[in-house]
């Protein structure tokens, strides 16, 4: 009788362990489903934000108040498969490099922020946006150097020449 009771006790403990393992596995599966749903929602949100950004850029371009990033976006939409013919005919293809001309350092920094934003949202054209960001960084450095009126190499020579001199020696 004692052996029978011990056997039943072990069988009950085994069932309880199996039930706990099953519950843990169910919780893990549920957590995975929630994570997948969250990732899917995040991706849909990013796609929505990207489409809205493109729409705003298109509207500003149509109304004649386009910002530099809008010109790039408008040209880039011509290469998309799902562009309606009417919209494609309204967009004028422009060289992306043209957006950098005549921009101040502040405007270039704003453009860099917008380029980074598009780069995060537009997965299909991420290499393009990354290249544009590098070009923009280069233009920002050039604009900052140009705003001081002295080229970096010349500035280095001037600093070396004046280093260690007193005000009397400079006067």
N, C-alpha and C positions, 0 to 999 in steps of 0.2 A: 504494500500500500504506500509506503514512504517513497519507493522508487517511482510509482505511478504519479504521485503528487509532484515529485521533483521533475519528472518528464513534462508534466502539464505546465509547471512553472517555467521551465526553460522554453517550451514552445510559446507561451504567452510573452515572455521577454523577447524572443526572436520576432514575433509578430509586431510588438511595439517598436523594436528597432527598425524593422522594415517599413512600418508606417511612418516613423520619423524621417527615414531616408527618403521615402516617397514625398512627404510634405516638403522637405528641403529641396528636392529636385523640382517640385511644382513651383515653389517660391522663386527658384533660380530662373526657370522658364518664364514666369510672369515678369520678372525683372528684365530679362532679355527683351521680351515683347514691348515693355514700356520704353526701354532704351531705343529700340528700333523705331517705335512710333515717334519718340521725341526727335530722333535724327531725321526722320521723314518730314516732320513738321518744320524743323529748322531749315531743311533744304527747300521746302515749299515757300517758307517765309523769305529766304534769300532770293529765290526766283521771283517772287512777287515784288520785292524791293528793287531788283534789277529791272524788271519790266516797267515799274513806275518811274525809275530814274531815266530810262530810255524815253518814256512818254513825255516826261517833263522837258527833257532835252529837245525832243522833237517840237514841242509846243513853243518853247523859247526861240528855237530856230525859225519856226514859221512866223512868229510875231516880230522878228527882227531884233530880238534882244538876246541873242545867243552868246553864251560864255564860251571861252576857248574849249572847254571839255565837250560842249555840245556839238561843236564842229567835228571833233574826232568821232564822237558817238554816231552822228548822222552819217558820216562816211562809212563807218564800220558796219552799220546796219545794212548797207548795200550788199554785203557779203553773206548775209544770213539767208537761209533757204525759205523762210516763211514770211518774207517781206512782201506786202501787197504791191501790185504794180503801180497803183496811184501814188503810194508813198515813195517808191523807188524813183519815180519820175520827178518828184518834188525835191529830192535830195541832190545836192551838187557834190560830186566827189572832190575832196580836198586832200592835199598832201598833209599828213599828220604833223610834219615838222614845221609847217607854217604857223601852228598855234603858239609856238614859243617866241616868235618875233615880236618885238616891241612890248614885251611884258616886263614889268618891274619885278624886283626880287620878291616883294610881297605877293604880287599876282602869281608869280611862279610857285611860291610856297602853297598858295591856295589851290593852284592847278595840281600840284603834287599830291595834296590831300585827296582831291577828287579822283585822280588817277588811281591812287591806292584803294579808294573805296570801290571803284569799278573793277579793279583787279581782284578784289576779294569776292565780288558778286558774279563776275562773268568768267565762269570756269572755262568755257570754250575758247576764249581769247586771252587767257591768263599770260601766256608768253608775250603777246603784244603789249599788254598793260605793264608787264614787268620791264620790257624794253623802254617803253615810254617813261616809266618812273626813273630809270637810269639816265635817260636823256635829260629829263627835267632836273634831276640832281646836278648834272653837269652844267646845265643852263643857270641854275641857282648859284652855283659856285662862281660862274663867270660873271653873273650880274652883281654879286657881292663884291668881287674884285674890281669890276668896272665902276661901281658906285664910289669907291674910294679914290678913283682917278689914277691910281698907280698900279702897274702890273706887279704880280707877286715877286718875280725875280728881281725887278728894280727895287722893290720895297726891301728885299733882303740885302741888296747891296748898300742901300741907304742906311739901314740899321747898322750894318758892319762898319760903315764909314764914320758914323756918328757915335758909335759905342765908345764909352770911356772918356768922352770929351766933356769938359766943364762948360758952363754957360759963357764964361769969359773967352774960352778958346773958340766957341761957336760964333761969338759976336765980333 
